[in-house]
Amino acid sequence: MRMNGKTGFALLLIAFGVLLLLNKLGLGLGWLMGYLIPIAMVGIGYVGIKSGSKFFGWLIFIIGLIALIGKFSWLIGIVVAIGLIVYGVSLLKKERRVF
């Protein structure tokens, strides 16, 4: 089987069909699809930008990026909290200099 645009699209349709069927059977991977769709949008946007369709490429890229930021907001909150703690501890450990 030669890989071309139609073959890749057909495999993508088959994969989505299998995921939908698994979801209907109670073996859903909805949590995974919540991450895969924004990542795929970022990838498709990047390919669109590189292939010359700059407007639609950037549009899809930015929408996917916003969706990913929303999905990883819990992680961003943890990183900010750890950063604040580390910065606070470093301020306490600094030597006080008297001039």
N, CA, C and O atoms as a printed pandas DataFrame, in Angstrom:
     atom_number atom_name residue_name chain_id  residue_number  x_coord  y_coord  z_coord
0              1         N          MET        A               1    0.849   -1.166    0.000
1              2        CA          MET        A               1    0.000    0.000    0.000
2              3         C          MET        A               1    0.897    1.232    0.000
3              4         O          MET        A               1    1.761    1.380    0.864
4              5         N          ARG        A               2    0.689    2.107   -0.965
5              6        CA          ARG        A               2    1.449    3.353   -1.050
6              7         C          ARG        A               2    0.768    4.422   -0.217
7              8         O          ARG        A               2   -0.454    4.571   -0.231
8              9         N          MET        A               3    1.587    5.156    0.502
9             10        CA          MET        A               3    1.054    6.240    1.306
10            11         C          MET        A               3    0.992    7.517    0.478
11            12         O          MET        A               3    2.017    8.026    0.023
12            13         N          ASN        A               4   -0.204    8.020    0.290
13            14        CA          ASN        A               4   -0.385    9.329   -0.329
14            15         C          ASN        A               4   -1.455   10.063    0.468
15            16         O          ASN        A               4   -1.852    9.608    1.541
16            17         N          GLY        A               5   -1.917   11.178   -0.043
17            18        CA          GLY        A               5   -2.898   11.970    0.689
18            19         C          GLY        A               5   -4.190   11.222    0.957
19            20         O          GLY        A               5   -4.756   11.327    2.046
20            21         N          LYS        A               6   -4.666   10.461   -0.033
21            22        CA          LYS        A               6   -5.926    9.734    0.136
22            23         C          LYS        A               6   -5.778    8.582    1.127
23            24         O          LYS        A               6   -6.691    8.314    1.908
24            25         N          THR        A               7   -4.647    7.908    1.098
25            26        CA          THR        A               7   -4.435    6.791    2.011
26            27         C          THR        A               7   -4.357    7.290    3.451
27            28         O          THR        A               7   -4.944    6.689    4.350
28            29         N          GLY        A               8   -3.635    8.386    3.671
29            30        CA          GLY        A               8   -3.540    8.951    5.011
30            31         C          GLY        A               8   -4.890    9.414    5.526
31            32         O          GLY        A               8   -5.222    9.206    6.693
32            33         N          PHE        A               9   -5.678   10.048    4.643
33            34        CA          PHE        A               9   -7.007   10.501    5.041
34            35         C          PHE        A               9   -7.908    9.314    5.350
35            36         O          PHE        A               9   -8.697    9.364    6.294
36            37         N          ALA        A              10   -7.797    8.237    4.557
37            38        CA          ALA        A              10   -8.608    7.042    4.802
38            39         C          ALA        A              10   -8.245    6.406    6.143
39            40         O          ALA        A              10   -9.130    5.980    6.884
40            41         N          LEU        A              11   -6.954    6.341    6.459
41            42        CA          LEU        A              11   -6.538    5.783    7.745
42            43         C          LEU        A              11   -7.012    6.649    8.906
43            44         O          LEU        A              11   -7.380    6.130    9.960
44            45         N          LEU        A              12   -7.004    7.958    8.716
45            46        CA          LEU        A              12   -7.499    8.869    9.745
46            47         C          LEU        A              12   -8.997    8.661    9.977
47            48         O          LEU        A              12   -9.451    8.645   11.121
48            49         N          LEU        A              13   -9.764    8.500    8.895
49            50        CA          LEU        A              13  -11.202    8.236    9.035
50            51         C          LEU        A              13  -11.472    6.907    9.735
51            52         O          LEU        A              13  -12.383    6.808   10.557
52            53         N          ILE        A              14  -10.684    5.895    9.412
53            54        CA          ILE        A              14  -10.845    4.587   10.058
54            55         C          ILE        A              14  -10.543    4.701   11.551
55            56         O          ILE        A              14  -11.266    4.146   12.378
56            57         N          ALA        A              15   -9.479    5.420   11.892
57            58        CA          ALA        A              15   -9.113    5.576   13.306
58            59         C          ALA        A              15  -10.214    6.301   14.073
59            60         O          ALA        A              15  -10.574    5.887   15.175
60            61         N          PHE        A              16  -10.752    7.381   13.501
61            62        CA          PHE        A              16  -11.837    8.091   14.172
62            63         C          PHE        A              16  -13.082    7.220   14.284
63            64         O          PHE        A              16  -13.784    7.276   15.294
64            65         N          GLY        A              17  -13.364    6.422   13.270
65            66        CA          GLY        A              17  -14.499    5.510   13.323
66            67         C          GLY        A              17  -14.346    4.476   14.426
67            68         O          GLY        A              17  -15.307    4.166   15.131
68            69         N          VAL        A              18  -13.138    3.941   14.577
69            70        CA          VAL        A              18  -12.880    2.959   15.638
70            71         C          VAL        A              18  -13.055    3.610   17.005
71            72         O          VAL        A              18  -13.633    3.005   17.908
72            73         N          LEU        A              19  -12.560    4.841   17.166
73            74        CA          LEU        A              19  -12.711    5.538   18.441
74            75         C          LEU        A              19  -14.180    5.802   18.761
75            76         O          LEU        A              19  -14.600    5.659   19.909
76            77         N          LEU        A              20  -14.961    6.185   17.753
77            78        CA          LEU        A              20  -16.395    6.396   17.975
78            79         C          LEU        A              20  -17.095    5.101   18.353
79            80         O          LEU        A              20  -17.945    5.085   19.244
80            81         N          LEU        A              21  -16.736    4.008   17.671
81            82        CA          LEU        A              21  -17.340    2.718   17.963
82            83         C          LEU        A              21  -16.984    2.252   19.378
83            84         O          LEU        A              21  -17.839    1.727   20.092
84            85         N          LEU        A              22  -15.722    2.445   19.785
85            86        CA          LEU        A              22  -15.323    2.086   21.144
86            87         C          LEU        A              22  -16.086    2.908   22.171
87            88         O          LEU        A              22  -16.449    2.401   23.232
88            89         N          ASN        A              23  -16.330    4.171   21.859
89            90        CA          ASN        A              23  -17.091    5.017   22.768
90            91         C          ASN        A              23  -18.526    4.508   22.919
91            92         O          ASN        A              23  -19.070    4.509   24.023
92            93         N          LYS        A              24  -19.132    4.081   21.833
93            94        CA          LYS        A              24  -20.505    3.568   21.895
94            95         C          LYS        A              24  -20.578    2.244   22.653
95            96         O          LYS        A              24  -21.617    1.913   23.223
96            97         N          LEU        A              25  -19.485    1.488   22.662
97            98        CA          LEU        A              25  -19.455    0.222   23.379
98            99         C          LEU        A              25  -19.073    0.390   24.852
99           100         O          LEU        A              25  -18.994   -0.592   25.591
100          101         N          GLY        A              26  -18.839    1.615   25.270
101          102        CA          GLY        A              26  -18.513    1.860   26.665
102          103         C          GLY        A              26  -17.026    1.858   26.965
103          104         O          GLY        A              26  -16.633    1.940   28.128
104          105         N          LEU        A              27  -16.200    1.768   25.949
105          106        CA          LEU        A              27  -14.751    1.762   26.136
106          107         C          LEU        A              27  -14.159    3.067   25.625
107          108         O          LEU        A              27  -13.117    3.083   24.970
108          109         N          GLY        A              28  -14.839    4.152   25.937
109          110        CA          GLY        A              28  -14.481    5.445   25.368
110          111         C          GLY        A              28  -13.136    5.974   25.812
111          112         O          GLY        A              28  -12.655    5.692   26.909
112          113         N          LEU        A              29  -12.561    6.731   24.943
113          114        CA          LEU        A              29  -11.300    7.407   25.222
114          115         C          LEU        A              29  -11.505    8.908   25.108
115          116         O          LEU        A              29  -10.684    9.620   24.530
116          117         N          GLY        A              30  -12.616    9.380   25.668
117          118        CA          GLY        A              30  -12.955   10.792   25.564
118          119         C          GLY        A              30  -11.911   11.706   26.173
119          120         O          GLY        A              30  -11.643   12.785   25.646
120          121         N          TRP        A              31  -11.318   11.280   27.286
121          122        CA          TRP        A              31  -10.287   12.089   27.914
122          123         C          TRP        A              31   -9.084   12.237   26.996
123          124         O          TRP        A              31   -8.441   13.286   26.976
124          125         N          LEU        A              32   -8.774   11.175   26.226
125          126        CA          LEU        A              32   -7.644   11.230   25.296
126          127         C          LEU        A              32   -7.963   12.115   24.103
127          128         O          LEU        A              32   -7.107   12.868   23.638
128          129         N          MET        A              33   -9.186   12.027   23.608
129          130        CA          MET        A              33   -9.584   12.850   22.469
130          131         C          MET        A              33   -9.584   14.324   22.840
131          132         O          MET        A              33   -9.340   15.179   21.988
132          133         N          GLY        A              34   -9.854   14.627   24.099
133          134        CA          GLY        A              34   -9.819   16.007   24.555
134          135         C          GLY        A              34   -8.437   16.624   24.420
135          136         O          GLY        A              34   -8.314   17.843   24.300
136          137         N          TYR        A              35   -7.403   15.806   24.438
137          138        CA          TYR        A              35   -6.039   16.294   24.246
138          139         C          TYR        A              35   -5.573   16.141   22.805
139          140         O          TYR        A              35   -4.809   16.968   22.306
140          141         N          LEU        A              36   -6.031   15.086   22.136
141          142        CA          LEU        A              36   -5.560   14.826   20.774
142          143         C          LEU        A              36   -6.078   15.845   19.762
143          144         O          LEU        A              36   -5.343   16.241   18.857
144          145         N          ILE        A              37   -7.315   16.267   19.900
145          146        CA          ILE        A              37   -7.882   17.209   18.931
146          147         C          ILE        A              37   -7.135   18.544   18.952
147          148         O          ILE        A              37   -6.771   19.029   17.881
148          149         N          PRO        A              38   -6.887   19.164   20.108
149          150        CA          PRO        A              38   -6.107   20.409   20.078
150          151         C          PRO        A              38   -4.674   20.222   19.571
151          152         O          PRO        A              38   -4.143   21.088   18.877
152          153         N          ILE        A              39   -4.050   19.092   19.917
153          154        CA          ILE        A              39   -2.698   18.831   19.420
154          155         C          ILE        A              39   -2.727   18.662   17.912
155          156         O          ILE        A              39   -1.837   19.153   17.218
156          157         N          ALA        A              40   -3.746   17.970   17.392
157          158        CA          ALA        A              40   -3.877   17.814   15.943
158          159         C          ALA        A              40   -4.123   19.159   15.272
159          160         O          ALA        A              40   -3.606   19.409   14.183
160          161         N          MET        A              41   -4.903   20.025   15.908
161          162        CA          MET        A              41   -5.147   21.353   15.332
162          163         C          MET        A              41   -3.871   22.171   15.268
163          164         O          MET        A              41   -3.635   22.872   14.285
164          165         N          VAL        A              42   -3.043   22.092   16.304
165          166        CA          VAL        A              42   -1.769   22.803   16.286
166          167         C          VAL        A              42   -0.887   22.251   15.161
167          168         O          VAL        A              42   -0.242   23.014   14.441
168          169         N          GLY        A              43   -0.863   20.925   15.014
169          170        CA          GLY        A              43   -0.071   20.307   13.946
170          171         C          GLY        A              43   -0.570   20.673   12.559
171          172         O          GLY        A              43    0.226   20.981   11.672
172          173         N          ILE        A              44   -1.875   20.641   12.365
173          174        CA          ILE        A              44   -2.446   20.997   11.064
174          175         C          ILE        A              44   -2.203   22.472   10.766
175          176         O          ILE        A              44   -1.926   22.838    9.623
176          177         N          GLY        A              45   -2.305   23.319   11.786
177          178        CA          GLY        A              45   -2.012   24.739   11.603
178          179         C          GLY        A              45   -0.571   24.969   11.202
179          180         O          GLY        A              45   -0.289   25.801   10.340
180          181         N          TYR        A              46    0.353   24.231   11.828
181          182        CA          TYR        A              46    1.765   24.356   11.495
182          183         C          TYR        A              46    2.024   23.932   10.046
183          184         O          TYR        A              46    2.754   24.599    9.313
184          185         N          VAL        A              47    1.414   22.813    9.647
185          186        CA          VAL        A              47    1.566   22.358    8.262
186          187         C          VAL        A              47    0.967   23.377    7.306
187          188         O          VAL        A              47    1.532   23.627    6.241
188          189         N          GLY        A              48   -0.162   23.969    7.664
189          190        CA          GLY        A              48   -0.770   24.996    6.820
190          191         C          GLY        A              48    0.105   26.221    6.678
191          192         O          GLY        A              48    0.189   26.803    5.596
192          193         N          ILE        A              49    0.761   26.621    7.759
193          194        CA          ILE        A              49    1.655   27.775    7.702
194          195         C          ILE        A              49    2.840   27.470    6.797
195          196         O          ILE        A              49    3.227   28.304    5.978
196          197         N          LYS        A              50    3.416   26.287    6.938
197          198        CA          LYS        A              50    4.583   25.916    6.131
198          199         C          LYS        A              50    4.237   25.708    4.661
199          200         O          LYS        A              50    5.089   25.907    3.794
200          201         N          SER        A              51    2.998   25.308    4.367
201          202        CA          SER        A              51    2.625   25.045    2.973
202          203         C          SER        A              51    2.171   26.295    2.237
203          204         O          SER        A              51    1.938   26.245    1.029
204          205         N          GLY        A              52    2.043   27.413    2.938
205          206        CA          GLY        A              52    1.721   28.666    2.257
206          207         C          GLY        A              52    0.364   29.247    2.578
207          208         O          GLY        A              52    0.108   30.399    2.230
208          209         N          SER        A              53   -0.510   28.515    3.218
209          210        CA          SER        A              53   -1.817   29.033    3.592
210          211         C          SER        A              53   -1.698   29.675    4.972
211          212         O          SER        A              53   -2.121   29.106    5.978
212          213         N          LYS        A              54   -1.122   30.854    4.995
213          214        CA          LYS        A              54   -0.755   31.474    6.266
214          215         C          LYS        A              54   -1.965   31.862    7.107
215          216         O          LYS        A              54   -1.959   31.628    8.316
216          217         N          PHE        A              55   -3.000   32.446    6.512
217          218        CA          PHE        A              55   -4.147   32.911    7.293
218          219         C          PHE        A              55   -4.837   31.751    7.998
219          220         O          PHE        A              55   -5.013   31.777    9.216
220          221         N          PHE        A              56   -5.232   30.724    7.227
221          222        CA          PHE        A              56   -5.943   29.603    7.832
222          223         C          PHE        A              56   -5.020   28.764    8.704
223          224         O          PHE        A              56   -5.465   28.192    9.699
224          225         N          GLY        A              57   -3.758   28.684    8.352
225          226        CA          GLY        A              57   -2.797   27.965    9.179
226          227         C          GLY        A              57   -2.660   28.599   10.549
227          228         O          GLY        A              57   -2.713   27.911   11.569
228          229         N          TRP        A              58   -2.480   29.928   10.570
229          230        CA          TRP        A              58   -2.367   30.624   11.857
230          231         C          TRP        A              58   -3.669   30.563   12.641
231          232         O          TRP        A              58   -3.648   30.445   13.866
232          233         N          LEU        A              59   -4.804   30.641   11.948
233          234        CA          LEU        A              59   -6.100   30.587   12.614
234          235         C          LEU        A              59   -6.282   29.248   13.335
235          236         O          LEU        A              59   -6.658   29.213   14.507
236          237         N          ILE        A              60   -6.015   28.161   12.634
237          238        CA          ILE        A              60   -6.160   26.829   13.232
238          239         C          ILE        A              60   -5.122   26.622   14.333
239          240         O          ILE        A              60   -5.420   26.036   15.373
240          241         N          PHE        A              61   -3.912   27.104   14.099
241          242        CA          PHE        A              61   -2.840   26.976   15.091
242          243         C          PHE        A              61   -3.211   27.691   16.389
243          244         O          PHE        A              61   -3.035   27.133   17.471
244          245         N          ILE        A              62   -3.716   28.907   16.294
245          246        CA          ILE        A              62   -4.050   29.693   17.481
246          247         C          ILE        A              62   -5.244   29.086   18.221
247          248         O          ILE        A              62   -5.245   29.038   19.451
248          249         N          ILE        A              63   -6.248   28.627   17.493
249          250        CA          ILE        A              63   -7.401   27.990   18.140
250          251         C          ILE        A              63   -6.961   26.724   18.873
251          252         O          ILE        A              63   -7.387   26.488   20.004
252          253         N          GLY        A              64   -6.118   25.912   18.245
253          254        CA          GLY        A              64   -5.600   24.708   18.900
254          255         C          GLY        A              64   -4.753   25.037   20.117
255          256         O          GLY        A              64   -4.820   24.340   21.130
256          257         N          LEU        A              65   -3.953   26.100   20.023
257          258        CA          LEU        A              65   -3.107   26.504   21.136
258          259         C          LEU        A              65   -3.945   26.987   22.322
259          260         O          LEU        A              65   -3.635   26.673   23.471
260          261         N          ILE        A              66   -4.996   27.744   22.045
261          262        CA          ILE        A              66   -5.884   28.197   23.116
262          263         C          ILE        A              66   -6.576   27.003   23.779
263          264         O          ILE        A              66   -6.726   26.968   25.000
264          265         N          ALA        A              67   -6.989   26.040   22.978
265          266        CA          ALA        A              67   -7.621   24.846   23.540
266          267         C          ALA        A              67   -6.637   24.056   24.396
267          268         O          ALA        A              67   -7.012   23.533   25.446
268          269         N          LEU        A              68   -5.369   23.963   23.956
269          270        CA          LEU        A              68   -4.365   23.251   24.743
270          271         C          LEU        A              68   -4.073   23.962   26.056
271          272         O          LEU        A              68   -3.901   23.315   27.088
272          273         N          ILE        A              69   -4.017   25.279   26.023
273          274        CA          ILE        A              69   -3.786   26.029   27.257
274          275         C          ILE        A              69   -4.937   25.776   28.232
275          276         O          ILE        A              69   -4.718   25.641   29.436
276          277         N          GLY        A              70   -6.159   25.712   27.708
277          278        CA          GLY        A              70   -7.306   25.403   28.567
278          279         C          GLY        A              70   -7.225   24.006   29.155
279          280         O          GLY        A              70   -7.595   23.797   30.310
280          281         N          LYS        A              71   -6.741   23.038   28.367
281          282        CA          LYS        A              71   -6.632   21.661   28.851
282          283         C          LYS        A              71   -5.541   21.517   29.903
283          284         O          LYS        A              71   -5.679   20.732   30.841
284          285         N          PHE        A              72   -4.464   22.269   29.748
285          286        CA          PHE        A              72   -3.341   22.165   30.669
286          287         C          PHE        A              72   -3.337   23.271   31.717
287          288         O          PHE        A              72   -2.295   23.547   32.312
288          289         N          SER        A              73   -4.486   23.909   31.956
289          290        CA          SER        A              73   -4.534   24.998   32.932
290          291         C          SER        A              73   -4.210   24.505   34.341
291          292         O          SER        A              73   -3.626   25.244   35.133
292          293         N          TRP        A              74   -4.577   23.277   34.657
293          294        CA          TRP        A              74   -4.252   22.731   35.969
294          295         C          TRP        A              74   -2.743   22.642   36.150
295          296         O          TRP        A              74   -2.230   22.913   37.236
296          297         N          LEU        A              75   -2.027   22.264   35.091
297          298        CA          LEU        A              75   -0.582   22.150   35.164
298          299         C          LEU        A              75    0.070   23.528   35.255
299          300         O          LEU        A              75    1.053   23.708   35.974
300          301         N          ILE        A              76   -0.475   24.489   34.531
301          302        CA          ILE        A              76    0.050   25.855   34.578
302          303         C          ILE        A              76   -0.126   26.420   35.983
303          304         O          ILE        A              76    0.764   27.107   36.485
304          305         N          GLY        A              77   -1.253   26.144   36.622
305          306        CA          GLY        A              77   -1.485   26.601   37.989
306          307         C          GLY        A              77   -0.490   26.008   38.965
307          308         O          GLY        A              77   -0.010   26.703   39.860
308          309         N          ILE        A              78   -0.176   24.735   38.803
309          310        CA          ILE        A              78    0.798   24.082   39.684
310          311         C          ILE        A              78    2.189   24.684   39.475
311          312         O          ILE        A              78    2.907   24.936   40.443
312          313         N          VAL        A              79    2.566   24.911   38.234
313          314        CA          VAL        A              79    3.884   25.491   37.940
314          315         C          VAL        A              79    3.999   26.897   38.522
315          316         O          VAL        A              79    5.033   27.253   39.087
316          317         N          VAL        A              80    2.940   27.697   38.387
317          318        CA          VAL        A              80    2.959   29.055   38.956
318          319         C          VAL        A              80    3.071   28.986   40.482
319          320         O          VAL        A              80    3.826   29.754   41.078
320          321         N          ALA        A              81    2.330   28.077   41.120
321          322        CA          ALA        A              81    2.385   27.946   42.579
322          323         C          ALA        A              81    3.784   27.553   43.046
323          324         O          ALA        A              81    4.299   28.118   44.011
324          325         N          ILE        A              82    4.395   26.592   42.368
325          326        CA          ILE        A              82    5.755   26.170   42.727
326          327         C          ILE        A              82    6.735   27.319   42.521
327          328         O          ILE        A              82    7.633   27.524   43.337
328          329         N          GLY        A              83    6.567   28.067   41.436
329          330        CA          GLY        A              83    7.432   29.216   41.184
330          331         C          GLY        A              83    7.329   30.267   42.264
331          332         O          GLY        A              83    8.338   30.832   42.683
332          333         N          LEU        A              84    6.112   30.536   42.721
333          334        CA          LEU        A              84    5.925   31.503   43.803
334          335         C          LEU        A              84    6.568   31.032   45.100
335          336         O          LEU        A              84    7.173   31.827   45.819
336          337         N          ILE        A              85    6.440   29.745   45.401
337          338        CA          ILE        A              85    7.051   29.195   46.612
338          339         C          ILE        A              85    8.573   29.296   46.542
339          340         O          ILE        A              85    9.212   29.720   47.504
340          341         N          VAL        A              86    9.148   28.912   45.416
341          342        CA          VAL        A              86   10.605   28.969   45.252
342          343         C          VAL        A              86   11.093   30.407   45.345
343          344         O          VAL        A              86   12.110   30.673   45.986
344          345         N          TYR        A              87   10.389   31.329   44.721
345          346        CA          TYR        A              87   10.791   32.733   44.771
346          347         C          TYR        A              87   10.697   33.282   46.198
347          348         O          TYR        A              87   11.577   34.023   46.636
348          349         N          GLY        A              88    9.645   32.924   46.916
349          350        CA          GLY        A              88    9.485   33.364   48.308
350          351         C          GLY        A              88   10.584   32.828   49.200
351          352         O          GLY        A              88   11.121   33.564   50.027
352          353         N          VAL        A              89   10.930   31.557   49.048
353          354        CA          VAL        A              89   12.003   30.965   49.848
354          355         C          VAL        A              89   13.337   31.627   49.518
355          356         O          VAL        A              89   14.146   31.875   50.412
356          357         N          SER        A              90   13.567   31.913   48.239
357          358        CA          SER        A              90   14.831   32.561   47.869
358          359         C          SER        A              90   14.915   33.969   48.447
359          360         O          SER        A              90   16.006   34.428   48.787
360          361         N          LEU        A              91   13.781   34.664   48.564
361          362        CA          LEU        A              91   13.793   35.986   49.191
362          363         C          LEU        A              91   14.104   35.889   50.683
363          364         O          LEU        A              91   14.792   36.755   51.221
364          365         N          LEU        A              92   13.609   34.849   51.361
365          366        CA          LEU        A              92   13.879   34.667   52.783
366          367         C          LEU        A              92   15.337   34.299   53.048
367          368         O          LEU        A              92   15.895   34.676   54.078
368          369         N          LYS        A              93   15.951   33.568   52.127
369          370        CA          LYS        A              93   17.325   33.113   52.326
370          371         C          LYS        A              93   18.360   34.164   51.968
371          372         O          LYS        A              93   19.528   34.019   52.328
372          373         N          LYS        A              94   17.962   35.213   51.272
373          374        CA          LYS        A              94   18.925   36.245   50.910
374          375         C          LYS        A              94   19.477   36.903   52.149
375          376         O          LYS        A              94   18.764   37.128   53.127
376          377         N          GLU        A              95   20.759   37.208   52.094
377          378        CA          GLU        A              95   21.362   37.943   53.204
378          379         C          GLU        A              95   20.942   39.390   53.117
379          380         O          GLU        A              95   20.892   39.979   52.038
380          381         N          ARG        A              96   20.645   39.943   54.255
381          382        CA          ARG        A              96   20.284   41.362   54.280
382          383         C          ARG        A              96   21.566   42.162   54.350
383          384         O          ARG        A              96   22.381   41.991   55.256
384          385         N          ARG        A              97   21.724   43.022   53.393
385          386        CA          ARG        A              97   22.923   43.850   53.346
386          387         C          ARG        A              97   22.584   45.237   53.870
387          388         O          ARG        A              97   21.580   45.838   53.487
388          389         N          VAL        A              98   23.422   45.718   54.730
389          390        CA          VAL        A              98   23.246   47.067   55.268
390          391         C          VAL        A              98   24.240   47.971   54.584
391          392         O          VAL        A              98   25.443   47.710   54.605
392          393         N          PHE        A              99   23.751   49.024   53.984
393          394        CA          PHE        A              99   24.633   49.945   53.268
394          395         C          PHE        A              99   24.889   51.176   54.073
395          396         O          PHE        A              99   25.612   52.066   53.628
